[in-house]
Structures are given as C-alpha cells and as structure tokens.
Amino acid sequence: MRGEHAGYACGAALGFLGDLVAADPRRGHPVAAFGRAAYTVERRLWRDHRGYGAVHAVLCAGGAAAGAALLQRAVRDHRGARVALTAMTVWAVLGGTSLGREARALGGALTAGDWDVARERLPHLCGRDPQALDGPQMARAVVESVAENTSDAVVGALVWGAVGGVPGLVAFRAVNTLDAMVGHKSPRYRRFGWASARLDDLAGWPGSRLTAALTVLAGPDRRGALRAWKADGAAHPSPNAGPVEASFAGALDVRLGGTLAYGGRVEHRPVLNGGARPATAADIERAVRLSRRVSALALAATVAGRLAAGLAWGAVRRTRRESR
C-alpha cells in the first residue's frame, strides 16, 4: 500500500512536469477523443428531458472511469507501469500550460491593440461573445477564465487524482468535459445538460475551495484575496467559479464580474472586489503567474495529502493486526 501511494506521487509529479514541458498536443488528445465519443452518445440519446441527460452523464463519465479502473488494475503488480500510467493520465487531464499560453497570446494581442486577433482567440478560453466585448472587457474575461480554469484544468484534477488515482483523474476530466459540452443553459441543453452541470458542481467543489485557499497563500495581496473571497465568493451564480474568481480578484487587486454576453444572452453578474480598478491586459500575465504558483502548490498539497493518508491507514492496519 505504501508503494502504491509513493508510486502515485512519483507519477503525478512526472505528469505535472510533462504538462509544463509538452502541454496539450494539437491533434489526438485523449480528452478530445472522449468528447467525440460523448457527442456520439448524445446524438443517440438526446431528448429534451433530464432523465435522458442523466443517463448520458452516467454512461460517459462512468464508462471513462470504469475503463481507467480496468487499466489501473491491469498494472497494479508492476510498479514502473503504475507510475507510467499515472504520469500519462496526469499529463492528459491537466491543461495549465495550454491555458497560460492561450492567455498570454491573447494578452499580447490586446497590448498591441489588435482587437481582431484578440476576438479571434477569445473562444479558445471561454464561451463569451467576443464581438460584444471591447479591450478592457476582454482582459477581464481572460483573467476570469485563467482563475476558473486553474481550478477546473489543474487543481480539481489533482484533488480527485489524490483521492481516486487514475480513475479519479479520468472521472473528473470526463465530468468537466461533459459540463463544457452540454452543461450550459441553451435551449437544447437546459434539461438534457442539467445532470452534467450538477455533477460538475459537486466534483468541482473541493478543487475550487483548495484553489481559493492556495490563491490566498500564493497571491501578491493575501489579505485582499481572503477579503474578496469571503465578501463576494458566494455572490457568483456558479458555486465553484465564485470563490476562485473572487480570490484572484483580491489577490491581483482588480475588479472582476459584471455584465457579460454568453451563449447568445446577456448576464448581469455581481461585481467581485468592487473597490479595485478594472482588469487590464497587463493583469493577464500576473494572473498566469499566479495560476502557475497555485498549480505547483496544489501538486505539493495533494501528493502530501495522499502520502499522509497512506501512512495513517498503514498505522491503523498495524494497530489492528497487533490487537488480534
């Protein structure tokens, strides 16, 4: 058991390093393959009904997790293979480096005043209508996206990997992908995507709180991050994006939230850290650097948590054996 936890720690560190070095491939990414499979299932199952959407979520996320569990079981007696499988899975599910690259590219376009390029790249980061946004609004959208995706694309996956190993990593990424595909409130998915959206809320809860806590720890303004998290985190319509975006806003001393155009509709969201200045293109680089620090701390925290849990469980088992 101790070797299993140590193997996970080694594999997670290697996978994290792999994401830093290689990022996401342009073609043939496993998450994209899952998305295509989920879309095929959707085409057969879609009805304007929550029950069919729940079946879709269970089949897709449950099937991905079951396949990962079979793979993990197949290599359980081979330490090197266990480490390699964990490393490859962590690399596949993390998206921190690609997130940073996209944000920096868009920030460079905004700094150069090339709003057409910035609008062309914005859909790579979020689903907002780029034609409805000016430069400062796009800068705000990018900072918010970096904050939210630090939780979704890095920290949340590491949390569930520490809890459930390879199946936990795969299940979290599957749920998060399904939410991106069908979890929004468009006419087609308002009912069908309800189960995927609620499942994503549940799966994202621990990662979002850890992300907010690590943002307080790693941010340039710790008091501001904690104050904004407490004051504004619960006001956001998303139970998980709220704490993360609010803590980033406080840590960077910028104002986030407000009116946005998303999925063909206009939303008036609460302002986060309202007493601060608006976000600018220069704040995108600051947000990316903060995201990297939070991600590295999340790796250390989740690996340490898994190792500590393994040691504690080993001590319990020894005590039980000795008491017989």
Secondary structure, DSSP 8 states (H G I E B T S, - for coil): -HHHHHHHHHHHHHHHHHHHHH---SS--HHHHHHHHHHHHHHHH--SSHHHHHHHHIIIIIHHHHHHHHHHHHTTT-HHHHHHHHHHHHHHH--HHHHHHHHHHHHHHHHTT-HHHHHHHGGGT--B-GGG--HHHHHHHHHHHHHHHHIIIIIHHHHHHHHHHHHHHHHHHHHHHHHHHH-S-STTTTTTTHHHHHHHHHHHHHHHHHHHHHHHHHSS-HHHHHHHHHHHGGGSSSTTHHHHHHHHHHHHTEEEEEEEEETTEEEEEEEESTTSEE--THHHHHHHHHHHHHHHHHHHHHHHHHHHHHHHHHHHHHHHHHH-
